[in-house]
Amino acid sequence: MENNIAKHQAELNEQKNASVKQATGLDPLMIETDTESAKSFFEPAFNWKSAEDYDKVRDQYIESLGEDNSFTETYLPPDTKIDTNDGPLSYIDFKGLQVTMGDMYIR
């Protein structure tokens, strides 16, 4: 009986996915895959707690995307730093800025 239920559920899921794809042109299974890919790409850029974290993330994107990429230029511009008697002071740390991205939902 459980096997029958599982078989029917799988058939229903296939029909549902086919209906969604026909109606929207989007494959629901691909959307799930794309969501995971998008999360892994964007989460580091929008989850940092200090200038040190920010600089590390920014450097990783530059290394991955290249020096003159529009993503880094737009969303992760260089942090402003000034020299003080106590050493360099970061704008991010001075203002106590932190960023946390909520859950990503792609439709």
Beta strands, then each sheet from edge to edge (+ up, - down):
strand 1: 47-48
strand 2: 81-84
strand 3: 87-90
strand 4: 99-100
sheet 1: 1+ 4-
sheet 2: 2+ 3-
end
